[in-house]
Amino acid sequence: MKIAIMYKSVTGNTKKIAEQIKNTLMNEEIIYFGDPNIKIDADIYFFGSWTFKGDIVKEIADVLKNLKNKKIAIFGTAGFGGSQEYFDKLYKRAKTNIDSSNHLLGYFYCQGKMPMTVRDKYIDLIKQNPEDKNLQVSLDNFDKALMHPDKEDLDNVSAWAKAIIK
Ligand SMILES: Cc1cc2nc3c(=O)[nH]c(=O)nc-3n(C[C@H](O)[C@H](O)[C@H](O)COP(=O)(O)O)c2cc1C
């Protein structure tokens, strides 16, 4: 079975997940690993994106939009949420780029740490608006995200990737 793993990652979280998929499936024929590329002819495509403004990034969306009659699995990392409900929403949005002739095999999301500049911004905002409870929730979420992707995320994506190719 020919497998292509295409992903976009800026700070390395999604790359870590992509590499875990590659390592998990090392006994399969992985014909491509890297930037999204429409020209690869595989049996199964794994597409991964970091989350930007609540969506997959344009480079991944553009390739997805052009695929027809393919088997596709989606993965990604997101700074917010850490909840299945949020991840379901991200997947729903990602799916809007995929033609109905394709066969969707499933999806996997996990939390990913965010740059420290984001934390600095929250601290500044909390100083300016000490009564705003949502800002404290955002800061707590940021600190929780710092540990991700963690060992459990990697174990989970391995189990998921194995199930996808079955
Ligand atoms: C400019 C910017 C916008 C972001 N927007 C979102 C967002 O809308 N939702 C979310 O959950 N995470 C958002 N994030 C967090 C990233 O998606 C998260 O840190 C992700 O794991 C980064 O993946 P990477 O390390 O593969 O680049 C944003 C991060 C940046 C830098």
The ligand as an ORCA input file, in Angstrom:
! r2SCAN-3c Opt
* xyz 0 1
  C      -0.818     33.098     14.186
  C      -1.352     31.892     14.918
  C      -2.709     31.614     14.870
  C      -3.220     30.503     15.555
  N      -4.574     30.277     15.509
  C      -5.066     29.213     16.212
  C      -6.467     28.946     16.209
  O      -7.272     29.643     15.619
  N      -6.911     27.867     16.910
  C      -6.061     27.053     17.608
  O      -6.515     26.089     18.226
  N      -4.723     27.281     17.620
  C      -4.218     28.341     16.937
  N      -2.864     28.552     16.935
  C      -1.979     27.606     17.644
  C      -1.299     26.608     16.705
  O      -2.211     26.037     15.790
  C      -0.665     25.470     17.540
  O       0.314     26.009     18.383
  C      -0.102     24.397     16.633
  O       0.196     23.257     17.417
  C       1.156     24.850     15.905
  O       1.587     23.794     15.096
  P       3.046     23.684     14.490
  O       4.002     23.597     15.653
  O       3.017     22.431     13.701
  O       3.291     24.908     13.671
  C      -2.342     29.657     16.289
  C      -0.971     29.938     16.311
  C      -0.471     31.047     15.649
  C       1.016     31.318     15.725
*
